[in-house]
Amino acid sequence: MTLADLIAEASARLAAAQQAGQLAFGHGTTNAQDEAAWLILWKLGLPLDCDLDTESARAVTAAEAQGALALIDERITSRKPAAYLTREAWLQGLPFYVDERTIVPRSFIAELITDADGQGTLDAWLNENTSNVLDLCTGNGSLAVLAALAWPEVRVDGADISADALAVARINVEKHGLEDRVRLLQSDGLAAVRGPYDLILCNPPYVNARSMAMLPAEYRAEPMLALSGNTEGGSDGMDFIRRLLSPDGALAHMSAHAVLVLEIGNEREHYEAAFPALAEHTVWLDTSAGADQVLLLTREALSEAPLR
C-alpha cells in the first residue's frame, strides 16, 4: 500500500460517515480528503506540509496502515475533533497544543493579525503608540501568541474565565518562547484586567440558543462555556457581548485611539438587532469566511453610541 492509497481509504471512510450523518468537520478542515491527509500524516510522523504529490508513492507498511486507519476509526466513533486526537491544531501556519480543556482554535481574527506575507489587516488600525494588547477569552492562547509574534514591540494580556483553558494557554506561550511578553490572567470578562489597551481582540462565546441545540457532536465535545452566548438568560447569543459593549465594559479599558476587534461568527443578524445604535459605527472586516464574521469598533465609536 502506498501513502496515496492509505489516504484514499481514510478519506472514503470519513466521507461515508459524514454522508451517514455520523461525522462533521469544521475544526481545521472542511472535508474528508483534508482531514484524512492531516490524520494520516500526523500518525506516520510526516510533516503536515509535505508535498503529497512527491510522497504519494511512499510505501506504507501493514502495521503503519493498521495504526493509521485505527485513528480514522477513532475519529468516527468518538466524534472528537481531530485536534483532540492529535493534541495539536494549526493556525496561520503555527502549531498550538490543544486538548479538551479548551476550544479548538479556529478564529478568523488570526487572519487579520497576520497573513502568509507577515502582514495583516489590523496593521492599518494600529500606530506607533500601540503597546498594550488584550486577547479576551483567550482559550488556548493562540491569538495572544500570534499577536505577540506579529507585533514584537507590544505586550499582550491573555484573559479567560477558565483556569483549565489558561493552563493550556500557558503551554502555548512557553512553546513559542513568549513568557516575557504574554501575561495570562484569570478573569470573568473584563473584571480582572486593567489596561488601558490599545487593541482588544475577542472571540467570545456567541452561539445563539437555537444553533446550540443543533450543534454536531464534534462541537459538543468542546467546553460549552466557550461556545454558548446565552449564559445570562438570553437566547440570541449576545449575553457576553452585551457586557463587553456596555459603558463600563471595553470602553473603560481602551486607550484614546484603541480599537476592539470582535468575532461573532454567523450572528450578525442578532448583533445588529441587539445593538442598533452601533450599526453605523461598525466596521466589518473581510476574512476567508466573508465580511460578516468579524467586526471592528473604535473607542470613539463606542463613546459616541454608548449602550444604556
ChimeraX commands (.cxc) that place a marker at each C-alpha (Angstrom):
marker #1 position 0.00,0.00,0.00 radius 0.5
marker #1 position 1.20,3.49,-0.78 radius 0.5
marker #1 position 0.61,6.71,1.12 radius 0.5
marker #1 position -1.85,7.79,-1.58 radius 0.5
marker #1 position -3.77,4.51,-1.19 radius 0.5
marker #1 position -3.92,4.93,2.58 radius 0.5
marker #1 position -5.19,8.50,2.40 radius 0.5
marker #1 position -7.78,7.47,-0.17 radius 0.5
marker #1 position -9.04,4.67,2.10 radius 0.5
marker #1 position -9.14,7.01,5.10 radius 0.5
marker #1 position -10.94,9.69,3.09 radius 0.5
marker #1 position -13.54,7.18,1.92 radius 0.5
marker #1 position -14.25,6.09,5.49 radius 0.5
marker #1 position -14.63,9.69,6.68 radius 0.5
marker #1 position -16.80,10.65,3.71 radius 0.5
marker #1 position -19.09,7.67,4.26 radius 0.5
marker #1 position -19.51,8.58,7.92 radius 0.5
marker #1 position -20.28,12.18,7.02 radius 0.5
marker #1 position -22.81,11.13,4.42 radius 0.5
marker #1 position -24.50,8.92,7.01 radius 0.5
marker #1 position -24.74,11.87,9.39 radius 0.5
marker #1 position -22.20,10.32,11.74 radius 0.5
marker #1 position -19.43,12.89,11.32 radius 0.5
marker #1 position -18.97,16.64,10.93 radius 0.5
marker #1 position -15.98,18.76,10.01 radius 0.5
marker #1 position -15.10,22.34,10.87 radius 0.5
marker #1 position -12.21,22.15,13.35 radius 0.5
marker #1 position -9.35,22.87,10.99 radius 0.5
marker #1 position -10.64,21.08,7.90 radius 0.5
marker #1 position -13.88,21.21,5.94 radius 0.5
marker #1 position -13.81,17.93,4.02 radius 0.5
marker #1 position -12.89,14.25,4.25 radius 0.5
marker #1 position -9.84,14.45,1.99 radius 0.5
marker #1 position -8.09,17.17,4.01 radius 0.5
marker #1 position -8.93,15.58,7.34 radius 0.5
marker #1 position -7.72,12.19,6.16 radius 0.5
marker #1 position -4.41,13.66,4.99 radius 0.5
marker #1 position -3.98,15.53,8.29 radius 0.5
marker #1 position -4.57,12.48,10.47 radius 0.5
marker #1 position -2.58,10.06,8.33 radius 0.5
marker #1 position 0.46,12.34,8.02 radius 0.5
marker #1 position 0.39,13.02,11.75 radius 0.5
marker #1 position 0.12,9.33,12.60 radius 0.5
marker #1 position 3.01,8.45,10.29 radius 0.5
marker #1 position 5.17,11.25,11.69 radius 0.5
marker #1 position 5.36,13.07,8.36 radius 0.5
marker #1 position 5.32,16.88,8.06 radius 0.5
marker #1 position 1.78,18.16,7.62 radius 0.5
marker #1 position 3.01,20.49,4.89 radius 0.5
marker #1 position 4.83,17.80,2.95 radius 0.5
marker #1 position 4.31,17.60,-0.82 radius 0.5
marker #1 position 1.74,14.84,-1.23 radius 0.5
marker #1 position 2.43,14.62,-4.94 radius 0.5
marker #1 position 6.05,13.79,-4.16 radius 0.5
marker #1 position 5.27,11.50,-1.23 radius 0.5
marker #1 position 2.22,9.75,-2.69 radius 0.5
marker #1 position 4.18,6.69,-3.85 radius 0.5
marker #1 position 5.83,6.22,-0.44 radius 0.5
marker #1 position 5.36,2.64,0.74 radius 0.5
marker #1 position 3.33,2.14,3.91 radius 0.5
marker #1 position 3.79,-0.98,5.99 radius 0.5
marker #1 position 0.86,-3.09,7.12 radius 0.5
marker #1 position 1.46,-2.01,10.73 radius 0.5
marker #1 position 1.54,1.67,9.75 radius 0.5
marker #1 position -1.67,1.32,7.77 radius 0.5
marker #1 position -3.39,-0.53,10.62 radius 0.5
marker #1 position -2.43,2.16,13.14 radius 0.5
marker #1 position -3.45,5.00,10.86 radius 0.5
marker #1 position -6.83,3.52,10.00 radius 0.5
marker #1 position -7.44,2.81,13.69 radius 0.5
marker #1 position -7.03,6.55,14.28 radius 0.5
marker #1 position -9.52,7.27,11.49 radius 0.5
marker #1 position -11.99,4.85,13.08 radius 0.5
marker #1 position -11.47,6.52,16.46 radius 0.5
marker #1 position -12.25,9.89,14.86 radius 0.5
marker #1 position -15.52,8.47,13.56 radius 0.5
marker #1 position -16.63,6.57,16.65 radius 0.5
marker #1 position -15.57,9.12,19.27 radius 0.5
marker #1 position -16.84,12.17,17.30 radius 0.5
marker #1 position -13.96,14.11,18.83 radius 0.5
marker #1 position -12.42,16.86,16.69 radius 0.5
marker #1 position -9.19,15.64,15.08 radius 0.5
marker #1 position -7.19,18.21,17.05 radius 0.5
marker #1 position -8.17,16.50,20.32 radius 0.5
marker #1 position -6.82,13.21,18.97 radius 0.5
marker #1 position -3.52,14.69,17.78 radius 0.5
marker #1 position -3.24,17.22,20.64 radius 0.5
marker #1 position -2.28,19.78,18.01 radius 0.5
marker #1 position -4.02,22.48,15.98 radius 0.5
marker #1 position -2.58,24.83,13.39 radius 0.5
marker #1 position -3.46,28.48,12.92 radius 0.5
marker #1 position -1.81,30.71,10.32 radius 0.5
marker #1 position 0.93,28.15,9.84 radius 0.5
marker #1 position 1.81,27.83,13.53 radius 0.5
marker #1 position 1.27,24.76,15.72 radius 0.5
marker #1 position -0.60,25.01,19.02 radius 0.5
marker #1 position -1.17,22.46,21.74 radius 0.5
marker #1 position -4.83,21.76,22.42 radius 0.5
marker #1 position -6.89,19.33,24.47 radius 0.5
marker #1 position -10.45,19.03,25.78 radius 0.5
marker #1 position -9.90,21.78,28.35 radius 0.5
marker #1 position -10.22,24.43,25.67 radius 0.5
marker #1 position -11.97,25.09,22.39 radius 0.5
marker #1 position -10.12,24.09,19.22 radius 0.5
marker #1 position -8.60,27.34,17.87 radius 0.5
marker #1 position -10.10,28.46,14.56 radius 0.5
marker #1 position -10.73,32.18,14.96 radius 0.5
marker #1 position -10.85,34.28,11.79 radius 0.5
marker #1 position -9.20,37.05,13.78 radius 0.5
marker #1 position -5.96,35.12,13.22 radius 0.5
marker #1 position -6.14,36.01,9.51 radius 0.5
marker #1 position -6.41,39.69,10.40 radius 0.5
marker #1 position -3.35,39.60,12.65 radius 0.5
marker #1 position -1.02,38.07,10.09 radius 0.5
marker #1 position -1.23,36.59,6.60 radius 0.5
marker #1 position 1.18,34.50,4.56 radius 0.5
marker #1 position 3.28,37.59,3.86 radius 0.5
marker #1 position 3.57,38.53,7.52 radius 0.5
marker #1 position 1.16,41.45,7.23 radius 0.5
marker #1 position -2.37,41.75,8.49 radius 0.5
marker #1 position -5.49,43.85,8.04 radius 0.5
marker #1 position -5.22,45.12,11.60 radius 0.5
marker #1 position -1.86,46.80,10.91 radius 0.5
marker #1 position -3.76,49.68,9.30 radius 0.5
marker #1 position -5.67,50.29,12.55 radius 0.5
marker #1 position -2.58,50.41,14.77 radius 0.5
marker #1 position 0.01,53.16,15.19 radius 0.5
marker #1 position 3.45,53.76,16.65 radius 0.5
marker #1 position 1.92,54.13,20.13 radius 0.5
marker #1 position 0.32,50.68,20.14 radius 0.5
marker #1 position 1.95,48.84,23.02 radius 0.5
marker #1 position -0.72,47.01,25.04 radius 0.5
marker #1 position -2.95,44.33,23.58 radius 0.5
marker #1 position -5.67,42.26,25.26 radius 0.5
marker #1 position -6.81,38.89,23.97 radius 0.5
marker #1 position -10.08,38.44,25.83 radius 0.5
marker #1 position -11.47,34.88,26.00 radius 0.5
marker #1 position -8.01,33.69,25.05 radius 0.5
marker #1 position -8.79,29.96,25.23 radius 0.5
marker #1 position -5.61,28.10,24.32 radius 0.5
marker #1 position -3.78,31.39,23.85 radius 0.5
marker #1 position -3.34,31.17,20.09 radius 0.5
marker #1 position -4.45,34.72,19.28 radius 0.5
marker #1 position -2.30,36.12,22.09 radius 0.5
marker #1 position 0.70,34.25,20.70 radius 0.5
marker #1 position 0.01,35.35,17.12 radius 0.5
marker #1 position -0.34,38.98,18.24 radius 0.5
marker #1 position 2.93,38.89,20.17 radius 0.5
marker #1 position 4.75,37.38,17.20 radius 0.5
marker #1 position 3.20,39.77,14.67 radius 0.5
marker #1 position 3.98,42.89,16.72 radius 0.5
marker #1 position 7.27,42.33,18.59 radius 0.5
marker #1 position 7.03,45.72,20.28 radius 0.5
marker #1 position 3.77,45.02,22.13 radius 0.5
marker #1 position 2.90,43.30,25.39 radius 0.5
marker #1 position -0.13,41.03,25.40 radius 0.5
marker #1 position -2.53,40.04,28.15 radius 0.5
marker #1 position -4.49,36.84,27.53 radius 0.5
marker #1 position -7.57,36.63,29.75 radius 0.5
marker #1 position -10.07,33.82,30.27 radius 0.5
marker #1 position -12.56,32.81,32.94 radius 0.5
marker #1 position -11.41,29.18,32.73 radius 0.5
marker #1 position -8.39,28.10,34.75 radius 0.5
marker #1 position -8.25,24.95,32.61 radius 0.5
marker #1 position -8.07,26.97,29.41 radius 0.5
marker #1 position -5.33,29.15,30.87 radius 0.5
marker #1 position -3.30,26.05,31.72 radius 0.5
marker #1 position -3.41,25.11,28.04 radius 0.5
marker #1 position -2.61,28.69,27.03 radius 0.5
marker #1 position 0.45,28.62,29.27 radius 0.5
marker #1 position 1.74,25.58,27.37 radius 0.5
marker #1 position 1.47,27.53,24.11 radius 0.5
marker #1 position 3.03,30.71,25.46 radius 0.5
marker #1 position 6.02,28.65,26.61 radius 0.5
marker #1 position 6.05,26.62,23.39 radius 0.5
marker #1 position 6.60,29.82,21.42 radius 0.5
marker #1 position 9.01,31.37,23.93 radius 0.5
marker #1 position 6.83,34.36,24.81 radius 0.5
marker #1 position 6.75,34.20,28.62 radius 0.5
marker #1 position 8.30,37.66,28.87 radius 0.5
marker #1 position 5.69,39.34,26.67 radius 0.5
marker #1 position 2.44,37.43,27.14 radius 0.5
marker #1 position 0.77,37.53,30.56 radius 0.5
marker #1 position -2.14,35.20,31.32 radius 0.5
marker #1 position -4.95,36.36,33.61 radius 0.5
marker #1 position -7.98,34.57,35.01 radius 0.5
marker #1 position -10.85,36.96,34.59 radius 0.5
marker #1 position -14.63,36.84,34.27 radius 0.5
marker #1 position -14.87,39.03,31.21 radius 0.5
marker #1 position -13.04,42.27,31.96 radius 0.5
marker #1 position -13.37,42.02,35.74 radius 0.5
marker #1 position -9.69,41.30,36.49 radius 0.5
marker #1 position -7.98,43.19,33.66 radius 0.5
marker #1 position -6.78,46.75,33.92 radius 0.5
marker #1 position -5.47,48.29,30.71 radius 0.5
marker #1 position -5.78,50.69,29.15 radius 0.5
marker #1 position -5.36,48.66,25.98 radius 0.5
marker #1 position -4.61,49.94,22.50 radius 0.5
marker #1 position -6.13,46.85,20.90 radius 0.5
marker #1 position -8.65,44.39,22.29 radius 0.5
marker #1 position -9.14,41.10,20.46 radius 0.5
marker #1 position -12.11,39.00,21.47 radius 0.5
marker #1 position -13.51,35.73,20.17 radius 0.5
marker #1 position -16.20,35.26,22.83 radius 0.5
marker #1 position -18.97,32.71,23.33 radius 0.5
marker #1 position -21.65,33.90,20.90 radius 0.5
marker #1 position -23.67,30.93,19.60 radius 0.5
marker #1 position -27.43,31.51,19.91 radius 0.5
marker #1 position -29.69,29.03,21.71 radius 0.5
marker #1 position -31.26,27.55,18.60 radius 0.5
marker #1 position -27.88,26.93,16.98 radius 0.5
marker #1 position -26.52,25.46,20.22 radius 0.5
marker #1 position -29.31,22.88,20.19 radius 0.5
marker #1 position -28.32,21.85,16.65 radius 0.5
marker #1 position -24.54,21.57,17.12 radius 0.5
marker #1 position -22.93,18.35,15.85 radius 0.5
marker #1 position -21.24,16.08,18.38 radius 0.5
marker #1 position -17.79,17.39,17.44 radius 0.5
marker #1 position -18.72,20.84,18.72 radius 0.5
marker #1 position -20.37,19.42,21.81 radius 0.5
marker #1 position -17.04,17.81,22.65 radius 0.5
marker #1 position -15.72,21.33,23.30 radius 0.5
marker #1 position -16.31,23.30,26.52 radius 0.5
marker #1 position -19.80,24.78,26.28 radius 0.5
marker #1 position -18.54,27.78,28.23 radius 0.5
marker #1 position -16.54,28.77,25.16 radius 0.5
marker #1 position -19.48,28.43,22.76 radius 0.5
marker #1 position -22.83,29.37,24.28 radius 0.5
marker #1 position -23.59,33.07,24.35 radius 0.5
marker #1 position -26.73,32.52,26.42 radius 0.5
marker #1 position -25.34,32.15,29.93 radius 0.5
marker #1 position -27.29,35.04,31.43 radius 0.5
marker #1 position -30.79,34.09,30.35 radius 0.5
marker #1 position -30.73,35.29,26.75 radius 0.5
marker #1 position -31.25,33.26,23.61 radius 0.5
marker #1 position -29.62,35.38,20.90 radius 0.5
marker #1 position -26.01,34.57,21.82 radius 0.5
marker #1 position -25.25,38.16,22.80 radius 0.5
marker #1 position -25.12,37.89,26.63 radius 0.5
marker #1 position -21.32,38.16,26.94 radius 0.5
marker #1 position -21.17,40.80,24.21 radius 0.5
marker #1 position -23.77,42.93,25.98 radius 0.5
marker #1 position -21.44,43.13,28.97 radius 0.5
marker #1 position -18.46,43.79,26.73 radius 0.5
marker #1 position -20.13,46.68,24.90 radius 0.5
marker #1 position -21.74,48.26,27.96 radius 0.5
marker #1 position -20.41,51.69,29.06 radius 0.5
marker #1 position -18.31,50.13,31.82 radius 0.5
marker #1 position -17.10,47.32,29.55 radius 0.5
marker #1 position -14.48,47.57,26.81 radius 0.5
marker #1 position -14.76,51.35,26.59 radius 0.5
marker #1 position -13.48,51.74,30.15 radius 0.5
marker #1 position -10.39,49.68,29.30 radius 0.5
marker #1 position -9.40,51.32,25.99 radius 0.5
marker #1 position -6.79,53.99,25.34 radius 0.5
marker #1 position -7.66,57.12,23.37 radius 0.5
marker #1 position -7.11,55.62,19.91 radius 0.5
marker #1 position -7.87,51.98,20.73 radius 0.5
marker #1 position -9.91,49.54,18.65 radius 0.5
marker #1 position -11.93,46.48,19.58 radius 0.5
marker #1 position -11.93,43.52,17.19 radius 0.5
marker #1 position -14.81,41.15,17.89 radius 0.5
marker #1 position -15.68,37.84,16.26 radius 0.5
marker #1 position -19.37,36.94,16.14 radius 0.5
marker #1 position -19.46,34.11,13.61 radius 0.5
marker #1 position -22.86,33.76,11.96 radius 0.5
marker #1 position -24.59,36.05,14.45 radius 0.5
marker #1 position -24.58,39.36,12.54 radius 0.5
marker #1 position -28.37,39.50,12.49 radius 0.5
marker #1 position -28.53,39.07,16.27 radius 0.5
marker #1 position -25.71,41.58,16.81 radius 0.5
marker #1 position -27.44,44.27,14.76 radius 0.5
marker #1 position -30.76,43.62,16.49 radius 0.5
marker #1 position -29.13,43.81,19.93 radius 0.5
marker #1 position -27.03,46.92,19.22 radius 0.5
marker #1 position -28.86,49.14,16.72 radius 0.5
marker #1 position -27.08,52.27,18.00 radius 0.5
marker #1 position -23.77,50.78,16.87 radius 0.5
marker #1 position -24.87,49.76,13.38 radius 0.5
marker #1 position -23.49,52.79,11.55 radius 0.5
marker #1 position -20.28,52.73,13.60 radius 0.5
marker #1 position -19.45,49.08,12.98 radius 0.5
marker #1 position -16.66,48.22,10.53 radius 0.5
marker #1 position -16.96,44.72,9.07 radius 0.5
marker #1 position -13.62,43.12,8.23 radius 0.5
marker #1 position -13.00,40.76,5.31 radius 0.5
marker #1 position -11.95,37.20,6.18 radius 0.5
marker #1 position -11.90,33.94,4.28 radius 0.5
marker #1 position -15.44,33.33,5.58 radius 0.5
marker #1 position -16.74,36.65,4.27 radius 0.5
marker #1 position -17.27,40.15,5.63 radius 0.5
marker #1 position -19.84,39.36,8.33 radius 0.5
marker #1 position -17.87,37.25,10.82 radius 0.5
marker #1 position -15.55,39.78,12.46 radius 0.5
marker #1 position -16.25,43.41,13.29 radius 0.5
marker #1 position -14.23,46.37,14.50 radius 0.5
marker #1 position -15.29,49.22,16.78 radius 0.5
marker #1 position -13.12,52.20,17.64 radius 0.5
marker #1 position -13.13,53.74,21.09 radius 0.5
marker #1 position -14.62,56.83,19.52 radius 0.5
marker #1 position -17.49,54.81,18.09 radius 0.5
marker #1 position -18.24,53.20,21.44 radius 0.5
marker #1 position -18.18,56.56,23.19 radius 0.5
marker #1 position -20.45,58.19,20.58 radius 0.5
marker #1 position -23.03,55.42,20.71 radius 0.5
marker #1 position -22.93,54.15,24.31 radius 0.5
marker #1 position -25.28,51.35,25.29 radius 0.5
marker #1 position -27.55,52.22,28.15 radius 0.5
marker link #1:1,2 radius 0.2
marker link #1:2,3 radius 0.2
marker link #1:3,4 radius 0.2
marker link #1:4,5 radius 0.2
marker link #1:5,6 radius 0.2
marker link #1:6,7 radius 0.2
marker link #1:7,8 radius 0.2
marker link #1:8,9 radius 0.2
marker link #1:9,10 radius 0.2
marker link #1:10,11 radius 0.2
marker link #1:11,12 radius 0.2
marker link #1:12,13 radius 0.2
marker link #1:13,14 radius 0.2
marker link #1:14,15 radius 0.2
marker link #1:15,16 radius 0.2
marker link #1:16,17 radius 0.2
marker link #1:17,18 radius 0.2
marker link #1:18,19 radius 0.2
marker link #1:19,20 radius 0.2
marker link #1:20,21 radius 0.2
marker link #1:21,22 radius 0.2
marker link #1:22,23 radius 0.2
marker link #1:23,24 radius 0.2
marker link #1:24,25 radius 0.2
marker link #1:25,26 radius 0.2
marker link #1:26,27 radius 0.2
marker link #1:27,28 radius 0.2
marker link #1:28,29 radius 0.2
marker link #1:29,30 radius 0.2
marker link #1:30,31 radius 0.2
marker link #1:31,32 radius 0.2
marker link #1:32,33 radius 0.2
marker link #1:33,34 radius 0.2
marker link #1:34,35 radius 0.2
marker link #1:35,36 radius 0.2
marker link #1:36,37 radius 0.2
marker link #1:37,38 radius 0.2
marker link #1:38,39 radius 0.2
marker link #1:39,40 radius 0.2
marker link #1:40,41 radius 0.2
marker link #1:41,42 radius 0.2
marker link #1:42,43 radius 0.2
marker link #1:43,44 radius 0.2
marker link #1:44,45 radius 0.2
marker link #1:45,46 radius 0.2
marker link #1:46,47 radius 0.2
marker link #1:47,48 radius 0.2
marker link #1:48,49 radius 0.2
marker link #1:49,50 radius 0.2
marker link #1:50,51 radius 0.2
marker link #1:51,52 radius 0.2
marker link #1:52,53 radius 0.2
marker link #1:53,54 radius 0.2
marker link #1:54,55 radius 0.2
marker link #1:55,56 radius 0.2
marker link #1:56,57 radius 0.2
marker link #1:57,58 radius 0.2
marker link #1:58,59 radius 0.2
marker link #1:59,60 radius 0.2
marker link #1:60,61 radius 0.2
marker link #1:61,62 radius 0.2
marker link #1:62,63 radius 0.2
marker link #1:63,64 radius 0.2
marker link #1:64,65 radius 0.2
marker link #1:65,66 radius 0.2
marker link #1:66,67 radius 0.2
marker link #1:67,68 radius 0.2
marker link #1:68,69 radius 0.2
marker link #1:69,70 radius 0.2
marker link #1:70,71 radius 0.2
marker link #1:71,72 radius 0.2
marker link #1:72,73 radius 0.2
marker link #1:73,74 radius 0.2
marker link #1:74,75 radius 0.2
marker link #1:75,76 radius 0.2
marker link #1:76,77 radius 0.2
marker link #1:77,78 radius 0.2
marker link #1:78,79 radius 0.2
marker link #1:79,80 radius 0.2
marker link #1:80,81 radius 0.2
marker link #1:81,82 radius 0.2
marker link #1:82,83 radius 0.2
marker link #1:83,84 radius 0.2
marker link #1:84,85 radius 0.2
marker link #1:85,86 radius 0.2
marker link #1:86,87 radius 0.2
marker link #1:87,88 radius 0.2
marker link #1:88,89 radius 0.2
marker link #1:89,90 radius 0.2
marker link #1:90,91 radius 0.2
marker link #1:91,92 radius 0.2
marker link #1:92,93 radius 0.2
marker link #1:93,94 radius 0.2
marker link #1:94,95 radius 0.2
marker link #1:95,96 radius 0.2
marker link #1:96,97 radius 0.2
marker link #1:97,98 radius 0.2
marker link #1:98,99 radius 0.2
marker link #1:99,100 radius 0.2
marker link #1:100,101 radius 0.2
marker link #1:101,102 radius 0.2
marker link #1:102,103 radius 0.2
marker link #1:103,104 radius 0.2
marker link #1:104,105 radius 0.2
marker link #1:105,106 radius 0.2
marker link #1:106,107 radius 0.2
marker link #1:107,108 radius 0.2
marker link #1:108,109 radius 0.2
marker link #1:109,110 radius 0.2
marker link #1:110,111 radius 0.2
marker link #1:111,112 radius 0.2
marker link #1:112,113 radius 0.2
marker link #1:113,114 radius 0.2
marker link #1:114,115 radius 0.2
marker link #1:115,116 radius 0.2
marker link #1:116,117 radius 0.2
marker link #1:117,118 radius 0.2
marker link #1:118,119 radius 0.2
marker link #1:119,120 radius 0.2
marker link #1:120,121 radius 0.2
marker link #1:121,122 radius 0.2
marker link #1:122,123 radius 0.2
marker link #1:123,124 radius 0.2
marker link #1:124,125 radius 0.2
marker link #1:125,126 radius 0.2
marker link #1:126,127 radius 0.2
marker link #1:127,128 radius 0.2
marker link #1:128,129 radius 0.2
marker link #1:129,130 radius 0.2
marker link #1:130,131 radius 0.2
marker link #1:131,132 radius 0.2
marker link #1:132,133 radius 0.2
marker link #1:133,134 radius 0.2
marker link #1:134,135 radius 0.2
marker link #1:135,136 radius 0.2
marker link #1:136,137 radius 0.2
marker link #1:137,138 radius 0.2
marker link #1:138,139 radius 0.2
marker link #1:139,140 radius 0.2
marker link #1:140,141 radius 0.2
marker link #1:141,142 radius 0.2
marker link #1:142,143 radius 0.2
marker link #1:143,144 radius 0.2
marker link #1:144,145 radius 0.2
marker link #1:145,146 radius 0.2
marker link #1:146,147 radius 0.2
marker link #1:147,148 radius 0.2
marker link #1:148,149 radius 0.2
marker link #1:149,150 radius 0.2
marker link #1:150,151 radius 0.2
marker link #1:151,152 radius 0.2
marker link #1:152,153 radius 0.2
marker link #1:153,154 radius 0.2
marker link #1:154,155 radius 0.2
marker link #1:155,156 radius 0.2
marker link #1:156,157 radius 0.2
marker link #1:157,158 radius 0.2
marker link #1:158,159 radius 0.2
marker link #1:159,160 radius 0.2
marker link #1:160,161 radius 0.2
marker link #1:161,162 radius 0.2
marker link #1:162,163 radius 0.2
marker link #1:163,164 radius 0.2
marker link #1:164,165 radius 0.2
marker link #1:165,166 radius 0.2
marker link #1:166,167 radius 0.2
marker link #1:167,168 radius 0.2
marker link #1:168,169 radius 0.2
marker link #1:169,170 radius 0.2
marker link #1:170,171 radius 0.2
marker link #1:171,172 radius 0.2
marker link #1:172,173 radius 0.2
marker link #1:173,174 radius 0.2
marker link #1:174,175 radius 0.2
marker link #1:175,176 radius 0.2
marker link #1:176,177 radius 0.2
marker link #1:177,178 radius 0.2
marker link #1:178,179 radius 0.2
marker link #1:179,180 radius 0.2
marker link #1:180,181 radius 0.2
marker link #1:181,182 radius 0.2
marker link #1:182,183 radius 0.2
marker link #1:183,184 radius 0.2
marker link #1:184,185 radius 0.2
marker link #1:185,186 radius 0.2
marker link #1:186,187 radius 0.2
marker link #1:187,188 radius 0.2
marker link #1:188,189 radius 0.2
marker link #1:189,190 radius 0.2
marker link #1:190,191 radius 0.2
marker link #1:191,192 radius 0.2
marker link #1:192,193 radius 0.2
marker link #1:193,194 radius 0.2
marker link #1:194,195 radius 0.2
marker link #1:195,196 radius 0.2
marker link #1:196,197 radius 0.2
marker link #1:197,198 radius 0.2
marker link #1:198,199 radius 0.2
marker link #1:199,200 radius 0.2
marker link #1:200,201 radius 0.2
marker link #1:201,202 radius 0.2
marker link #1:202,203 radius 0.2
marker link #1:203,204 radius 0.2
marker link #1:204,205 radius 0.2
marker link #1:205,206 radius 0.2
marker link #1:206,207 radius 0.2
marker link #1:207,208 radius 0.2
marker link #1:208,209 radius 0.2
marker link #1:209,210 radius 0.2
marker link #1:210,211 radius 0.2
marker link #1:211,212 radius 0.2
marker link #1:212,213 radius 0.2
marker link #1:213,214 radius 0.2
marker link #1:214,215 radius 0.2
marker link #1:215,216 radius 0.2
marker link #1:216,217 radius 0.2
marker link #1:217,218 radius 0.2
marker link #1:218,219 radius 0.2
marker link #1:219,220 radius 0.2
marker link #1:220,221 radius 0.2
marker link #1:221,222 radius 0.2
marker link #1:222,223 radius 0.2
marker link #1:223,224 radius 0.2
marker link #1:224,225 radius 0.2
marker link #1:225,226 radius 0.2
marker link #1:226,227 radius 0.2
marker link #1:227,228 radius 0.2
marker link #1:228,229 radius 0.2
marker link #1:229,230 radius 0.2
marker link #1:230,231 radius 0.2
marker link #1:231,232 radius 0.2
marker link #1:232,233 radius 0.2
marker link #1:233,234 radius 0.2
marker link #1:234,235 radius 0.2
marker link #1:235,236 radius 0.2
marker link #1:236,237 radius 0.2
marker link #1:237,238 radius 0.2
marker link #1:238,239 radius 0.2
marker link #1:239,240 radius 0.2
marker link #1:240,241 radius 0.2
marker link #1:241,242 radius 0.2
marker link #1:242,243 radius 0.2
marker link #1:243,244 radius 0.2
marker link #1:244,245 radius 0.2
marker link #1:245,246 radius 0.2
marker link #1:246,247 radius 0.2
marker link #1:247,248 radius 0.2
marker link #1:248,249 radius 0.2
marker link #1:249,250 radius 0.2
marker link #1:250,251 radius 0.2
marker link #1:251,252 radius 0.2
marker link #1:252,253 radius 0.2
marker link #1:253,254 radius 0.2
marker link #1:254,255 radius 0.2
marker link #1:255,256 radius 0.2
marker link #1:256,257 radius 0.2
marker link #1:257,258 radius 0.2
marker link #1:258,259 radius 0.2
marker link #1:259,260 radius 0.2
marker link #1:260,261 radius 0.2
marker link #1:261,262 radius 0.2
marker link #1:262,263 radius 0.2
marker link #1:263,264 radius 0.2
marker link #1:264,265 radius 0.2
marker link #1:265,266 radius 0.2
marker link #1:266,267 radius 0.2
marker link #1:267,268 radius 0.2
marker link #1:268,269 radius 0.2
marker link #1:269,270 radius 0.2
marker link #1:270,271 radius 0.2
marker link #1:271,272 radius 0.2
marker link #1:272,273 radius 0.2
marker link #1:273,274 radius 0.2
marker link #1:274,275 radius 0.2
marker link #1:275,276 radius 0.2
marker link #1:276,277 radius 0.2
marker link #1:277,278 radius 0.2
marker link #1:278,279 radius 0.2
marker link #1:279,280 radius 0.2
marker link #1:280,281 radius 0.2
marker link #1:281,282 radius 0.2
marker link #1:282,283 radius 0.2
marker link #1:283,284 radius 0.2
marker link #1:284,285 radius 0.2
marker link #1:285,286 radius 0.2
marker link #1:286,287 radius 0.2
marker link #1:287,288 radius 0.2
marker link #1:288,289 radius 0.2
marker link #1:289,290 radius 0.2
marker link #1:290,291 radius 0.2
marker link #1:291,292 radius 0.2
marker link #1:292,293 radius 0.2
marker link #1:293,294 radius 0.2
marker link #1:294,295 radius 0.2
marker link #1:295,296 radius 0.2
marker link #1:296,297 radius 0.2
marker link #1:297,298 radius 0.2
marker link #1:298,299 radius 0.2
marker link #1:299,300 radius 0.2
marker link #1:300,301 radius 0.2
marker link #1:301,302 radius 0.2
marker link #1:302,303 radius 0.2
marker link #1:303,304 radius 0.2
marker link #1:304,305 radius 0.2
marker link #1:305,306 radius 0.2
marker link #1:306,307 radius 0.2
marker link #1:307,308 radius 0.2
view
